[in-house]
């Protein structure tokens, strides 16, 4: 599961659609606080967030199923391209899975 956080509803919808089309389970949130509350129960594999949300998330990320911090992918201007975003998500998920627990 991929958690997407973006205060801009249009960008949130676009990110959700791109990831869902590629068969990622997506949970979209407009605020960091709402996302944090939900993540305690859902344990996503990765969090994708705009840079302003990343600052609010630092040090507050819940642990994944293995007790490690859930990976956080900041959406930068370079990741505005859908293909770049999807590849970055895949790479971060792959890298996180390969890390020893």
Secondary structure, 3 states (H helix, E strand, C coil): CEEEECCCHHHHHHHHHHHHHCCCCEEEECCHHHHHHHHHHHCCCEEEEEHHHHHHHCCCCCECCCCCECEEEEECHHHHCHHHHHHHHHHHHHHHHHCCC
